[in-house]
Structures are given as structure tokens and as C-alpha cells.
Amino acid sequence: MPVIEEQKDGARLVIVHQDEYPYAEVRVQMHGERRVGVHLKNLIRTPEYVINIARYDPGMIIERHGHMSSHVIYVIDGFVDVGGHDAHAGSMILLEEGAKFGPLIAGPQGSYLFEVYLGDAQPVPADPDGFLRLLASSGVELLPHPVFEEGPGLPTKVKRGKH
């Protein structure tokens, strides 16, 4: 159960544990006979920020894109190629609002990421035709996005103290 402590000035202290939330598959591809995906644990979602844990299956390819807000990624485990730049475990990626990155390609053991969006987390594709060419040249079939139910938002009104 999350801890939400509203303080005198209206600011909140929030503590959540990743085990309280399931992974949701949000992107899917077929790499030959192997189903590959992106799996998110949406820990917090508010208009001001979105915080996720993401797991990319080995070889997952994400199109070059940006976001409508700044985005910080910390690579906890594995490896991700970011448009030809290596991001190994321990790397931090900062994508400022308006910037684009990718394609993102998960390494052979996949990628385990901590993500923070400082506002709207929706992706903005930068090169859809190039992405389709990359998938075709890699023998990858793009499948429809699964239905994604967003994770918990913070309540707008909370009682003082712990819940």
C-alpha cells in the first residue's frame, strides 16, 4: 500500500514499492518466432510527472522519438543502444523536451530501466517511415499495441498522515 503524506504546505511525501504493481506489456514485436515486448510498471502518474520501471526484452526496437516533456532514464541492468550510442547499466540518459532519440535497441540480455517524465509521457514519433524500414530490414513484425491501463495517479485530496 503506498504511503501518501500530505504536508502543511500541500506538498506530499509518497513512497511506493514496485512489487505493489504488475508489469503491463505496452509494445509488442515478433522477431521470427519470438515475441518481444516492452513491459512497464507505472509507479506514479500525475500531470506533473510519470515514474515507471521498464523492462525491454532482448532485441526490442523502439522507434526514434521524443516526448512532450523532459525525460530521464537510468539503466539499472542490461544495455540499450540509443541511436548508435551505448548506454550500459549505470548510464543516465537525459532527453530534454523537444529533443529526439533512438532508435532504441535493447541488448542481448534486454534492458531494465527506471524512467521519470517531467510532464506528458506520450511519445512523439520522429521518423515513422525510417522505423518501418528498420523493422523490415531486421525481419521484425510490428504488432498492435496492447491495451494499457495506466498505473496509479496520486489522489487530489488526501487525509493528513499515512494511509
C-alpha positions, 0 to 999 in steps of 0.5 A: 500500500503506498504511503501518501503524506500530505504536508502543511504546505500541500506538498506530499511525501509518497513512497511506493514499492514496485512489487505493489504493481504488475508489469503491463506489456505496452509494445509488442514485436515478433522477431521470427518466432519470438515475441518481444515486448516492452513491459512497464510498471507505472509507479506514479502518474500525475500531470506533473510527472510519470515514474515507471520501471521498464523492462525491454526484452532482448532485441526490442526496437523502439522507434526514434522519438521524443516526448512532450516533456523532459525525460530521464532514464537510468539503466539499472541492468542490461544495455540499450543502444540509443541511436548508435550510442551505448548506454550500459547499466549505470548510464543516465540518459537525459532527453530534454523536451523537444529533443529526439532519440533512438532508435532504441535497441535493447541488448542481448540480455534486454534492458531494465530501466527506471524512467521519470517524465517531467510532464506528458509521457506520450511519445512523439514519433520522429521518423515513422517511415525510417522505423518501418524500414528498420523493422523490415530490414531486421525481419521484425513484425510490428504488432498492435499495441496492447491495451494499457491501463495506466498505473496509479495517479496520486489522489487530489485530496488526501487525509493528513498522515499515512494511509 
